[in-house]
Amino acid sequence: MLVLGRKKGETIVINDDIEITVTSVEGDMVRLGINAPKQITIHRKEVYLEIQEENKQATSNVINLSDFLSMRKK
């Protein structure tokens, strides 16, 4: 993991097209502004993990088409 120190108003650049700027620091809360192309999705990690879990559950409920058709024949 790369750890960088930044002050309010300072920015880091990722891959020429993503900028992350420290917009404010209040106690232990840091606010970040992210400028990235629209096709890049950005989520807080806890939201990302929740989405991944929901996707996993959704795909575990999918049945094979041939299994479904054989169930209908019974």
PDB file of N, CA, C and O in Angstrom, chain B, residues numbered from 101:
ATOM      1  N   MET B 101       0.848  -1.170   0.000  1.00  0.00           N
ATOM      2  CA  MET B 101       0.000   0.000   0.000  1.00  0.00           C
ATOM      3  C   MET B 101       0.897   1.237   0.000  1.00  0.00           C
ATOM      4  O   MET B 101       1.840   1.341   0.785  1.00  0.00           O
ATOM      5  N   LEU B 102       0.588   2.151  -0.880  1.00  0.00           N
ATOM      6  CA  LEU B 102       1.278   3.434  -0.923  1.00  0.00           C
ATOM      7  C   LEU B 102       0.578   4.391   0.033  1.00  0.00           C
ATOM      8  O   LEU B 102      -0.640   4.550  -0.037  1.00  0.00           O
ATOM      9  N   VAL B 103       1.319   5.020   0.911  1.00  0.00           N
ATOM     10  CA  VAL B 103       0.745   5.986   1.849  1.00  0.00           C
ATOM     11  C   VAL B 103       1.351   7.350   1.547  1.00  0.00           C
ATOM     12  O   VAL B 103       2.571   7.515   1.563  1.00  0.00           O
ATOM     13  N   LEU B 104       0.497   8.317   1.275  1.00  0.00           N
ATOM     14  CA  LEU B 104       0.941   9.669   0.955  1.00  0.00           C
ATOM     15  C   LEU B 104       0.388  10.651   1.971  1.00  0.00           C
ATOM     16  O   LEU B 104      -0.745  10.499   2.427  1.00  0.00           O
ATOM     17  N   GLY B 105       1.154  11.631   2.321  1.00  0.00           N
ATOM     18  CA  GLY B 105       0.674  12.721   3.165  1.00  0.00           C
ATOM     19  C   GLY B 105       0.260  13.883   2.274  1.00  0.00           C
ATOM     20  O   GLY B 105       1.025  14.295   1.402  1.00  0.00           O
ATOM     21  N   ARG B 106      -0.926  14.412   2.479  1.00  0.00           N
ATOM     22  CA  ARG B 106      -1.437  15.540   1.706  1.00  0.00           C
ATOM     23  C   ARG B 106      -2.108  16.524   2.651  1.00  0.00           C
ATOM     24  O   ARG B 106      -2.690  16.120   3.657  1.00  0.00           O
ATOM     25  N   LYS B 107      -2.031  17.794   2.339  1.00  0.00           N
ATOM     26  CA  LYS B 107      -2.707  18.832   3.104  1.00  0.00           C
ATOM     27  C   LYS B 107      -3.955  19.271   2.353  1.00  0.00           C
ATOM     28  O   LYS B 107      -4.125  18.952   1.177  1.00  0.00           O
ATOM     29  N   LYS B 108      -4.821  20.001   3.034  1.00  0.00           N
ATOM     30  CA  LYS B 108      -6.030  20.516   2.414  1.00  0.00           C
ATOM     31  C   LYS B 108      -5.662  21.258   1.123  1.00  0.00           C
ATOM     32  O   LYS B 108      -4.758  22.093   1.103  1.00  0.00           O
ATOM     33  N   GLY B 109      -6.380  20.933   0.059  1.00  0.00           N
ATOM     34  CA  GLY B 109      -6.155  21.567  -1.231  1.00  0.00           C
ATOM     35  C   GLY B 109      -5.139  20.856  -2.103  1.00  0.00           C
ATOM     36  O   GLY B 109      -5.027  21.164  -3.289  1.00  0.00           O
ATOM     37  N   GLU B 110      -4.390  19.905  -1.540  1.00  0.00           N
ATOM     38  CA  GLU B 110      -3.406  19.178  -2.324  1.00  0.00           C
ATOM     39  C   GLU B 110      -4.053  17.970  -3.009  1.00  0.00           C
ATOM     40  O   GLU B 110      -5.048  17.423  -2.534  1.00  0.00           O
ATOM     41  N   THR B 111      -3.464  17.578  -4.126  1.00  0.00           N
ATOM     42  CA  THR B 111      -4.057  16.554  -4.992  1.00  0.00           C
ATOM     43  C   THR B 111      -3.043  15.473  -5.310  1.00  0.00           C
ATOM     44  O   THR B 111      -1.838  15.720  -5.344  1.00  0.00           O
ATOM     45  N   ILE B 112      -3.552  14.267  -5.543  1.00  0.00           N
ATOM     46  CA  ILE B 112      -2.733  13.212  -6.127  1.00  0.00           C
ATOM     47  C   ILE B 112      -3.376  12.826  -7.465  1.00  0.00           C
ATOM     48  O   ILE B 112      -4.586  12.970  -7.643  1.00  0.00           O
ATOM     49  N   VAL B 113      -2.567  12.340  -8.388  1.00  0.00           N
ATOM     50  CA  VAL B 113      -3.044  11.943  -9.711  1.00  0.00           C
ATOM     51  C   VAL B 113      -2.773  10.456  -9.886  1.00  0.00           C
ATOM     52  O   VAL B 113      -1.687   9.966  -9.573  1.00  0.00           O
ATOM     53  N   ILE B 114      -3.785   9.741 -10.396  1.00  0.00           N
ATOM     54  CA  ILE B 114      -3.667   8.309 -10.655  1.00  0.00           C
ATOM     55  C   ILE B 114      -3.913   8.080 -12.140  1.00  0.00           C
ATOM     56  O   ILE B 114      -4.968   8.430 -12.670  1.00  0.00           O
ATOM     57  N   ASN B 115      -2.934   7.493 -12.796  1.00  0.00           N
ATOM     58  CA  ASN B 115      -3.104   7.055 -14.175  1.00  0.00           C
ATOM     59  C   ASN B 115      -3.485   8.174 -15.142  1.00  0.00           C
ATOM     60  O   ASN B 115      -4.248   7.929 -16.076  1.00  0.00           O
ATOM     61  N   ASP B 116      -2.995   9.356 -14.955  1.00  0.00           N
ATOM     62  CA  ASP B 116      -3.205  10.513 -15.832  1.00  0.00           C
ATOM     63  C   ASP B 116      -4.638  11.046 -15.893  1.00  0.00           C
ATOM     64  O   ASP B 116      -4.840  12.165 -16.366  1.00  0.00           O
ATOM     65  N   ASP B 117      -5.645  10.286 -15.431  1.00  0.00           N
ATOM     66  CA  ASP B 117      -7.018  10.756 -15.606  1.00  0.00           C
ATOM     67  C   ASP B 117      -7.876  10.727 -14.342  1.00  0.00           C
ATOM     68  O   ASP B 117      -9.077  10.986 -14.408  1.00  0.00           O
ATOM     69  N   ILE B 118      -7.277  10.415 -13.200  1.00  0.00           N
ATOM     70  CA  ILE B 118      -8.011  10.427 -11.935  1.00  0.00           C
ATOM     71  C   ILE B 118      -7.273  11.349 -10.977  1.00  0.00           C
ATOM     72  O   ILE B 118      -6.077  11.184 -10.734  1.00  0.00           O
ATOM     73  N   GLU B 119      -7.994  12.314 -10.439  1.00  0.00           N
ATOM     74  CA  GLU B 119      -7.419  13.236  -9.450  1.00  0.00           C
ATOM     75  C   GLU B 119      -8.182  13.108  -8.143  1.00  0.00           C
ATOM     76  O   GLU B 119      -9.413  13.114  -8.130  1.00  0.00           O
ATOM     77  N   ILE B 120      -7.453  12.995  -7.057  1.00  0.00           N
ATOM     78  CA  ILE B 120      -8.051  12.950  -5.721  1.00  0.00           C
ATOM     79  C   ILE B 120      -7.496  14.130  -4.947  1.00  0.00           C
ATOM     80  O   ILE B 120      -6.286  14.261  -4.767  1.00  0.00           O
ATOM     81  N   THR B 121      -8.409  14.997  -4.485  1.00  0.00           N
ATOM     82  CA  THR B 121      -8.020  16.220  -3.794  1.00  0.00           C
ATOM     83  C   THR B 121      -8.557  16.196  -2.375  1.00  0.00           C
ATOM     84  O   THR B 121      -9.718  15.855  -2.153  1.00  0.00           O
ATOM     85  N   VAL B 122      -7.723  16.554  -1.420  1.00  0.00           N
ATOM     86  CA  VAL B 122      -8.169  16.705  -0.038  1.00  0.00           C
ATOM     87  C   VAL B 122      -8.926  18.034   0.026  1.00  0.00           C
ATOM     88  O   VAL B 122      -8.338  19.099  -0.164  1.00  0.00           O
ATOM     89  N   THR B 123     -10.227  17.966   0.294  1.00  0.00           N
ATOM     90  CA  THR B 123     -11.031  19.185   0.336  1.00  0.00           C
ATOM     91  C   THR B 123     -11.150  19.763   1.740  1.00  0.00           C
ATOM     92  O   THR B 123     -11.288  20.975   1.905  1.00  0.00           O
ATOM     93  N   SER B 124     -11.096  18.892   2.761  1.00  0.00           N
ATOM     94  CA  SER B 124     -11.116  19.396   4.140  1.00  0.00           C
ATOM     95  C   SER B 124     -10.645  18.315   5.099  1.00  0.00           C
ATOM     96  O   SER B 124     -10.720  17.120   4.812  1.00  0.00           O
ATOM     97  N   VAL B 125     -10.159  18.769   6.241  1.00  0.00           N
ATOM     98  CA  VAL B 125      -9.756  17.879   7.323  1.00  0.00           C
ATOM     99  C   VAL B 125     -10.359  18.443   8.597  1.00  0.00           C
ATOM    100  O   VAL B 125     -10.059  19.570   8.991  1.00  0.00           O
ATOM    101  N   GLU B 126     -11.223  17.642   9.248  1.00  0.00           N
ATOM    102  CA  GLU B 126     -11.890  18.080  10.479  1.00  0.00           C
ATOM    103  C   GLU B 126     -11.769  16.948  11.497  1.00  0.00           C
ATOM    104  O   GLU B 126     -12.481  15.949  11.397  1.00  0.00           O
ATOM    105  N   GLY B 127     -10.891  17.093  12.458  1.00  0.00           N
ATOM    106  CA  GLY B 127     -10.676  16.025  13.441  1.00  0.00           C
ATOM    107  C   GLY B 127     -10.131  14.796  12.743  1.00  0.00           C
ATOM    108  O   GLY B 127      -9.104  14.854  12.067  1.00  0.00           O
ATOM    109  N   ASP B 128     -10.835  13.667  12.914  1.00  0.00           N
ATOM    110  CA  ASP B 128     -10.379  12.444  12.250  1.00  0.00           C
ATOM    111  C   ASP B 128     -11.117  12.188  10.934  1.00  0.00           C
ATOM    112  O   ASP B 128     -11.019  11.095  10.376  1.00  0.00           O
ATOM    113  N   MET B 129     -11.855  13.187  10.434  1.00  0.00           N
ATOM    114  CA  MET B 129     -12.596  13.068   9.171  1.00  0.00           C
ATOM    115  C   MET B 129     -11.862  13.818   8.073  1.00  0.00           C
ATOM    116  O   MET B 129     -11.558  15.003   8.211  1.00  0.00           O
ATOM    117  N   VAL B 130     -11.580  13.120   6.986  1.00  0.00           N
ATOM    118  CA  VAL B 130     -10.955  13.724   5.814  1.00  0.00           C
ATOM    119  C   VAL B 130     -11.964  13.658   4.683  1.00  0.00           C
ATOM    120  O   VAL B 130     -12.526  12.597   4.413  1.00  0.00           O
ATOM    121  N   ARG B 131     -12.201  14.776   4.022  1.00  0.00           N
ATOM    122  CA  ARG B 131     -13.102  14.792   2.865  1.00  0.00           C
ATOM    123  C   ARG B 131     -12.250  14.853   1.611  1.00  0.00           C
ATOM    124  O   ARG B 131     -11.320  15.651   1.497  1.00  0.00           O
ATOM    125  N   LEU B 132     -12.609  13.959   0.651  1.00  0.00           N
ATOM    126  CA  LEU B 132     -11.870  13.874  -0.592  1.00  0.00           C
ATOM    127  C   LEU B 132     -12.772  14.226  -1.763  1.00  0.00           C
ATOM    128  O   LEU B 132     -13.943  13.847  -1.798  1.00  0.00           O
ATOM    129  N   GLY B 133     -12.220  14.948  -2.711  1.00  0.00           N
ATOM    130  CA  GLY B 133     -12.905  15.192  -3.976  1.00  0.00           C
ATOM    131  C   GLY B 133     -12.242  14.319  -5.026  1.00  0.00           C
ATOM    132  O   GLY B 133     -11.015  14.267  -5.112  1.00  0.00           O
ATOM    133  N   ILE B 134     -13.053  13.633  -5.827  1.00  0.00           N
ATOM    134  CA  ILE B 134     -12.507  12.723  -6.831  1.00  0.00           C
ATOM    135  C   ILE B 134     -12.983  13.170  -8.199  1.00  0.00           C
ATOM    136  O   ILE B 134     -14.185  13.287  -8.441  1.00  0.00           O
ATOM    137  N   ASN B 135     -12.044  13.417  -9.084  1.00  0.00           N
ATOM    138  CA  ASN B 135     -12.345  13.778 -10.458  1.00  0.00           C
ATOM    139  C   ASN B 135     -11.864  12.626 -11.332  1.00  0.00           C
ATOM    140  O   ASN B 135     -10.663  12.380 -11.444  1.00  0.00           O
ATOM    141  N   ALA B 136     -12.819  11.914 -11.957  1.00  0.00           N
ATOM    142  CA  ALA B 136     -12.481  10.737 -12.759  1.00  0.00           C
ATOM    143  C   ALA B 136     -13.434  10.655 -13.943  1.00  0.00           C
ATOM    144  O   ALA B 136     -14.522  11.229 -13.902  1.00  0.00           O
ATOM    145  N   PRO B 137     -13.039   9.950 -14.994  1.00  0.00           N
ATOM    146  CA  PRO B 137     -13.937   9.760 -16.130  1.00  0.00           C
ATOM    147  C   PRO B 137     -15.239   9.095 -15.695  1.00  0.00           C
ATOM    148  O   PRO B 137     -15.256   8.316 -14.742  1.00  0.00           O
ATOM    149  N   LYS B 138     -16.325   9.401 -16.393  1.00  0.00           N
ATOM    150  CA  LYS B 138     -17.645   8.887 -16.012  1.00  0.00           C
ATOM    151  C   LYS B 138     -17.731   7.367 -16.047  1.00  0.00           C
ATOM    152  O   LYS B 138     -18.518   6.781 -15.305  1.00  0.00           O
ATOM    153  N   GLN B 139     -16.934   6.716 -16.899  1.00  0.00           N
ATOM    154  CA  GLN B 139     -17.021   5.257 -17.004  1.00  0.00           C
ATOM    155  C   GLN B 139     -16.364   4.541 -15.826  1.00  0.00           C
ATOM    156  O   GLN B 139     -16.476   3.320 -15.715  1.00  0.00           O
ATOM    157  N   ILE B 140     -15.693   5.263 -14.959  1.00  0.00           N
ATOM    158  CA  ILE B 140     -15.068   4.664 -13.779  1.00  0.00           C
ATOM    159  C   ILE B 140     -16.041   4.757 -12.608  1.00  0.00           C
ATOM    160  O   ILE B 140     -16.485   5.845 -12.242  1.00  0.00           O
ATOM    161  N   THR B 141     -16.367   3.607 -12.026  1.00  0.00           N
ATOM    162  CA  THR B 141     -17.267   3.609 -10.876  1.00  0.00           C
ATOM    163  C   THR B 141     -16.451   3.814  -9.604  1.00  0.00           C
ATOM    164  O   THR B 141     -15.345   3.293  -9.457  1.00  0.00           O
ATOM    165  N   ILE B 142     -17.025   4.582  -8.702  1.00  0.00           N
ATOM    166  CA  ILE B 142     -16.353   4.895  -7.437  1.00  0.00           C
ATOM    167  C   ILE B 142     -17.340   4.624  -6.311  1.00  0.00           C
ATOM    168  O   ILE B 142     -18.448   5.160  -6.311  1.00  0.00           O
ATOM    169  N   HIS B 143     -16.946   3.802  -5.360  1.00  0.00           N
ATOM    170  CA  HIS B 143     -17.790   3.480  -4.205  1.00  0.00           C
ATOM    171  C   HIS B 143     -16.943   3.528  -2.943  1.00  0.00           C
ATOM    172  O   HIS B 143     -15.739   3.277  -2.982  1.00  0.00           O
ATOM    173  N   ARG B 144     -17.584   3.852  -1.819  1.00  0.00           N
ATOM    174  CA  ARG B 144     -16.939   3.612  -0.540  1.00  0.00           C
ATOM    175  C   ARG B 144     -16.785   2.103  -0.391  1.00  0.00           C
ATOM    176  O   ARG B 144     -17.620   1.350  -0.891  1.00  0.00           O
ATOM    177  N   LYS B 145     -15.745   1.655   0.279  1.00  0.00           N
ATOM    178  CA  LYS B 145     -15.466   0.216   0.336  1.00  0.00           C
ATOM    179  C   LYS B 145     -16.619  -0.581   0.925  1.00  0.00           C
ATOM    180  O   LYS B 145     -16.931  -1.664   0.429  1.00  0.00           O
ATOM    181  N   GLU B 146     -17.264  -0.066   1.981  1.00  0.00           N
ATOM    182  CA  GLU B 146     -18.356  -0.832   2.587  1.00  0.00           C
ATOM    183  C   GLU B 146     -19.523  -0.995   1.613  1.00  0.00           C
ATOM    184  O   GLU B 146     -20.191  -2.029   1.624  1.00  0.00           O
ATOM    185  N   VAL B 147     -19.775  -0.001   0.780  1.00  0.00           N
ATOM    186  CA  VAL B 147     -20.824  -0.107  -0.236  1.00  0.00           C
ATOM    187  C   VAL B 147     -20.399  -1.095  -1.320  1.00  0.00           C
ATOM    188  O   VAL B 147     -21.202  -1.917  -1.761  1.00  0.00           O
ATOM    189  N   TYR B 148     -19.146  -1.019  -1.747  1.00  0.00           N
ATOM    190  CA  TYR B 148     -18.619  -1.942  -2.755  1.00  0.00           C
ATOM    191  C   TYR B 148     -18.752  -3.392  -2.290  1.00  0.00           C
ATOM    192  O   TYR B 148     -19.188  -4.249  -3.058  1.00  0.00           O
ATOM    193  N   LEU B 149     -18.380  -3.671  -1.040  1.00  0.00           N
ATOM    194  CA  LEU B 149     -18.471  -5.026  -0.514  1.00  0.00           C
ATOM    195  C   LEU B 149     -19.923  -5.498  -0.441  1.00  0.00           C
ATOM    196  O   LEU B 149     -20.206  -6.670  -0.688  1.00  0.00           O
ATOM    197  N   GLU B 150     -20.836  -4.601  -0.106  1.00  0.00           N
ATOM    198  CA  GLU B 150     -22.259  -4.944  -0.061  1.00  0.00           C
ATOM    199  C   GLU B 150     -22.773  -5.289  -1.456  1.00  0.00           C
ATOM    200  O   GLU B 150     -23.522  -6.251  -1.622  1.00  0.00           O
ATOM    201  N   ILE B 151     -22.377  -4.515  -2.449  1.00  0.00           N
ATOM    202  CA  ILE B 151     -22.763  -4.794  -3.836  1.00  0.00           C
ATOM    203  C   ILE B 151     -22.232  -6.158  -4.260  1.00  0.00           C
ATOM    204  O   ILE B 151     -22.952  -6.945  -4.876  1.00  0.00           O
ATOM    205  N   GLN B 152     -20.964  -6.440  -3.928  1.00  0.00           N
ATOM    206  CA  GLN B 152     -20.373  -7.732  -4.292  1.00  0.00           C
ATOM    207  C   GLN B 152     -21.138  -8.880  -3.647  1.00  0.00           C
ATOM    208  O   GLN B 152     -21.381  -9.899  -4.293  1.00  0.00           O
ATOM    209  N   GLU B 153     -21.519  -8.728  -2.386  1.00  0.00           N
ATOM    210  CA  GLU B 153     -22.262  -9.782  -1.685  1.00  0.00           C
ATOM    211  C   GLU B 153     -23.636  -9.984  -2.319  1.00  0.00           C
ATOM    212  O   GLU B 153     -24.070 -11.120  -2.511  1.00  0.00           O
ATOM    213  N   GLU B 154     -24.321  -8.890  -2.646  1.00  0.00           N
ATOM    214  CA  GLU B 154     -25.631  -9.008  -3.299  1.00  0.00           C
ATOM    215  C   GLU B 154     -25.509  -9.687  -4.657  1.00  0.00           C
ATOM    216  O   GLU B 154     -26.355 -10.506  -5.020  1.00  0.00           O
ATOM    217  N   ASN B 155     -24.470  -9.356  -5.407  1.00  0.00           N
ATOM    218  CA  ASN B 155     -24.253 -10.009  -6.706  1.00  0.00           C
ATOM    219  C   ASN B 155     -23.982 -11.503  -6.531  1.00  0.00           C
ATOM    220  O   ASN B 155     -24.462 -12.327  -7.310  1.00  0.00           O
ATOM    221  N   LYS B 156     -23.216 -11.837  -5.510  1.00  0.00           N
ATOM    222  CA  LYS B 156     -22.906 -13.244  -5.230  1.00  0.00           C
ATOM    223  C   LYS B 156     -24.175 -14.012  -4.892  1.00  0.00           C
ATOM    224  O   LYS B 156     -24.378 -15.127  -5.373  1.00  0.00           O
ATOM    225  N   GLN B 157     -25.032 -13.414  -4.059  1.00  0.00           N
ATOM    226  CA  GLN B 157     -26.284 -14.066  -3.680  1.00  0.00           C
ATOM    227  C   GLN B 157     -27.208 -14.204  -4.886  1.00  0.00           C
ATOM    228  O   GLN B 157     -27.876 -15.227  -5.038  1.00  0.00           O
ATOM    229  N   ALA B 158     -27.251 -13.199  -5.734  1.00  0.00           N
ATOM    230  CA  ALA B 158     -28.119 -13.237  -6.913  1.00  0.00           C
ATOM    231  C   ALA B 158     -27.685 -14.341  -7.869  1.00  0.00           C
ATOM    232  O   ALA B 158     -28.530 -15.037  -8.433  1.00  0.00           O
ATOM    233  N   THR B 159     -26.393 -14.508  -8.056  1.00  0.00           N
ATOM    234  CA  THR B 159     -25.925 -15.538  -8.983  1.00  0.00           C
ATOM    235  C   THR B 159     -26.037 -16.927  -8.387  1.00  0.00           C
ATOM    236  O   THR B 159     -26.118 -17.902  -9.135  1.00  0.00           O
ATOM    237  N   SER B 160     -26.044 -17.052  -7.074  1.00  0.00           N
ATOM    238  CA  SER B 160     -26.178 -18.378  -6.465  1.00  0.00           C
ATOM    239  C   SER B 160     -27.602 -18.904  -6.603  1.00  0.00           C
ATOM    240  O   SER B 160     -27.828 -20.106  -6.458  1.00  0.00           O
ATOM    241  N   ASN B 161     -28.564 -18.030  -6.879  1.00  0.00           N
ATOM    242  CA  ASN B 161     -29.953 -18.439  -7.043  1.00  0.00           C
ATOM    243  C   ASN B 161     -30.300 -18.772  -8.490  1.00  0.00           C
ATOM    244  O   ASN B 161     -31.433 -19.156  -8.778  1.00  0.00           O
ATOM    245  N   VAL B 162     -29.343 -18.631  -9.402  1.00  0.00           N
ATOM    246  CA  VAL B 162     -29.577 -18.924 -10.810  1.00  0.00           C
ATOM    247  C   VAL B 162     -29.444 -20.424 -11.024  1.00  0.00           C
ATOM    248  O   VAL B 162     -28.505 -21.051 -10.534  1.00  0.00           O
ATOM    249  N   ILE B 163     -30.400 -20.997 -11.769  1.00  0.00           N
ATOM    250  CA  ILE B 163     -30.296 -22.420 -12.074  1.00  0.00           C
ATOM    251  C   ILE B 163     -30.000 -22.585 -13.559  1.00  0.00           C
ATOM    252  O   ILE B 163     -30.308 -21.712 -14.369  1.00  0.00           O
ATOM    253  N   ASN B 164     -29.415 -23.691 -13.891  1.00  0.00           N
ATOM    254  CA  ASN B 164     -29.073 -24.033 -15.260  1.00  0.00           C
ATOM    255  C   ASN B 164     -30.357 -24.213 -16.071  1.00  0.00           C
ATOM    256  O   ASN B 164     -31.324 -24.780 -15.563  1.00  0.00           O
ATOM    257  N   LEU B 165     -30.386 -23.744 -17.317  1.00  0.00           N
ATOM    258  CA  LEU B 165     -31.575 -23.838 -18.152  1.00  0.00           C
ATOM    259  C   LEU B 165     -31.987 -25.286 -18.367  1.00  0.00           C
ATOM    260  O   LEU B 165     -33.178 -25.591 -18.310  1.00  0.00           O
ATOM    261  N   SER B 166     -31.050 -26.179 -18.610  1.00  0.00           N
ATOM    262  CA  SER B 166     -31.410 -27.581 -18.831  1.00  0.00           C
ATOM    263  C   SER B 166     -31.993 -28.206 -17.561  1.00  0.00           C
ATOM    264  O   SER B 166     -32.888 -29.048 -17.642  1.00  0.00           O
ATOM    265  N   ASP B 167     -31.493 -27.799 -16.390  1.00  0.00           N
ATOM    266  CA  ASP B 167     -32.071 -28.284 -15.124  1.00  0.00           C
ATOM    267  C   ASP B 167     -33.501 -27.784 -14.976  1.00  0.00           C
ATOM    268  O   ASP B 167     -34.386 -28.527 -14.552  1.00  0.00           O
ATOM    269  N   PHE B 168     -33.718 -26.530 -15.324  1.00  0.00           N
ATOM    270  CA  PHE B 168     -35.060 -25.954 -15.236  1.00  0.00           C
ATOM    271  C   PHE B 168     -36.029 -26.686 -16.152  1.00  0.00           C
ATOM    272  O   PHE B 168     -37.145 -27.009 -15.746  1.00  0.00           O
ATOM    273  N   LEU B 169     -35.610 -26.946 -17.377  1.00  0.00           N
ATOM    274  CA  LEU B 169     -36.479 -27.632 -18.337  1.00  0.00           C
ATOM    275  C   LEU B 169     -36.779 -29.053 -17.893  1.00  0.00           C
ATOM    276  O   LEU B 169     -37.900 -29.533 -18.059  1.00  0.00           O
ATOM    277  N   SER B 170     -35.776 -29.736 -17.323  1.00  0.00           N
ATOM    278  CA  SER B 170     -36.020 -31.107 -16.847  1.00  0.00           C
ATOM    279  C   SER B 170     -36.962 -31.115 -15.639  1.00  0.00           C
ATOM    280  O   SER B 170     -37.719 -32.070 -15.461  1.00  0.00           O
ATOM    281  N   MET B 171     -36.929 -30.074 -14.813  1.00  0.00           N
ATOM    282  CA  MET B 171     -37.842 -29.961 -13.672  1.00  0.00           C
ATOM    283  C   MET B 171     -39.274 -29.766 -14.165  1.00  0.00           C
ATOM    284  O   MET B 171     -40.212 -30.269 -13.546  1.00  0.00           O
ATOM    285  N   ARG B 172     -39.450 -29.057 -15.249  1.00  0.00           N
ATOM    286  CA  ARG B 172     -40.788 -28.782 -15.771  1.00  0.00           C
ATOM    287  C   ARG B 172     -41.406 -30.031 -16.371  1.00  0.00           C
ATOM    288  O   ARG B 172     -42.630 -30.162 -16.386  1.00  0.00           O
ATOM    289  N   LYS B 173     -40.581 -30.958 -16.869  1.00  0.00           N
ATOM    290  CA  LYS B 173     -41.089 -32.171 -17.489  1.00  0.00           C
ATOM    291  C   LYS B 173     -41.651 -33.157 -16.476  1.00  0.00           C
ATOM    292  O   LYS B 173     -42.457 -34.017 -16.833  1.00  0.00           O
ATOM    293  N   LYS B 174     -41.241 -33.045 -15.233  1.00  0.00           N
ATOM    294  CA  LYS B 174     -41.670 -34.005 -14.189  1.00  0.00           C
ATOM    295  C   LYS B 174     -43.079 -33.787 -13.788  1.00  0.00           C
ATOM    296  O   LYS B 174     -43.594 -34.502 -12.928  1.00  0.00           O
TER     297      LYS B 174
END
